[in-house]
């Protein structure tokens, strides 16, 4: 489930919720993105390197680098995409 809170020319803010085992398949975006973890834990793979994240942590996903996400537990995050 996702809900976009802000969708403006300079960037977006979107909330996501995943059940355990759900996720996002590998993809790239032309923009840097910041993930703030509200609840749970997940594995975020960036350019083939897995990163474990949990509640209260932040990770940056660089522009044009392949990334994917898999929830290890029920997982909630905020994605801030910086377009300019």
C-alpha positions as a Python dict, from the first residue, in 0.01 Angstrom:
ca = {
    (1, 'X'): (0, 0, 0),
    (2, 'X'): (125, 351, -71),
    (3, 'X'): (-2, 703, -29),
    (4, 'X'): (161, 1008, -188),
    (5, 'X'): (150, 1305, 48),
    (6, 'X'): (343, 1556, -164),
    (7, 'X'): (392, 1550, -540),
    (8, 'X'): (566, 1868, -653),
    (9, 'X'): (822, 1956, -918),
    (10, 'X'): (1117, 1949, -671),
    (11, 'X'): (1020, 1608, -527),
    (12, 'X'): (773, 1370, -369),
    (13, 'X'): (694, 1229, -25),
    (14, 'X'): (523, 891, -21),
    (15, 'X'): (430, 658, 266),
    (16, 'X'): (453, 282, 207),
    (17, 'X'): (334, -17, 408),
    (18, 'X'): (437, -376, 332),
    (19, 'X'): (341, -707, 488),
    (20, 'X'): (619, -951, 573),
    (21, 'X'): (768, -1090, 249),
    (22, 'X'): (629, -816, 26),
    (23, 'X'): (849, -564, -148),
    (24, 'X'): (952, -380, -459),
    (25, 'X'): (1139, -550, -743),
    (26, 'X'): (1470, -410, -863),
    (27, 'X'): (1441, -82, -1051),
    (28, 'X'): (1622, 250, -1099),
    (29, 'X'): (1510, 610, -1076),
    (30, 'X'): (1679, 922, -1210),
    (31, 'X'): (1658, 1088, -866),
    (32, 'X'): (1819, 1045, -524),
    (33, 'X'): (1579, 905, -265),
    (34, 'X'): (1581, 898, 113),
    (35, 'X'): (1401, 621, 303),
    (36, 'X'): (1299, 675, 667),
    (37, 'X'): (1181, 358, 843),
    (38, 'X'): (879, 412, 1069),
    (39, 'X'): (816, 53, 1173),
    (40, 'X'): (951, -297, 1121),
    (41, 'X'): (1255, -414, 928),
    (42, 'X'): (1351, -473, 566),
    (43, 'X'): (1636, -560, 339),
    (44, 'X'): (1709, -287, 83),
    (45, 'X'): (1948, -392, -192),
    (46, 'X'): (2138, -111, -365),
    (47, 'X'): (2363, -200, -660),
    (48, 'X'): (2364, -564, -549),
    (49, 'X'): (2459, -490, -186),
    (50, 'X'): (2194, -572, 78),
    (51, 'X'): (2136, -330, 366),
    (52, 'X'): (1929, -424, 669),
    (53, 'X'): (1716, -135, 796),
    (54, 'X'): (1486, -109, 1097),
    (55, 'X'): (1262, 137, 1281),
    (56, 'X'): (1420, 482, 1320),
    (57, 'X'): (1688, 433, 1055),
    (58, 'X'): (1748, 621, 731),
    (59, 'X'): (1911, 508, 408),
    (60, 'X'): (1990, 697, 86),
    (61, 'X'): (1930, 534, -251),
    (62, 'X'): (2144, 716, -511),
    (63, 'X'): (2002, 816, -849),
    (64, 'X'): (2047, 568, -1134),
    (65, 'X'): (2159, 284, -903),
    (66, 'X'): (1945, -32, -912),
    (67, 'X'): (1761, -95, -587),
    (68, 'X'): (1499, -332, -446),
    (69, 'X'): (1321, -385, -114),
    (70, 'X'): (1191, -689, 77),
    (71, 'X'): (1005, -657, 408),
    (72, 'X'): (1143, -891, 675),
    (73, 'X'): (855, -803, 910),
    (74, 'X'): (548, -584, 860),
    (75, 'X'): (720, -266, 743),
    (76, 'X'): (633, 104, 708),
    (77, 'X'): (852, 369, 548),
    (78, 'X'): (851, 721, 412),
    (79, 'X'): (1019, 775, 74),
    (80, 'X'): (1142, 1126, -5),
    (81, 'X'): (1243, 1160, -370),
    (82, 'X'): (1451, 1469, -450),
    (83, 'X'): (1402, 1576, -812),
    (84, 'X'): (1591, 1905, -801),
}
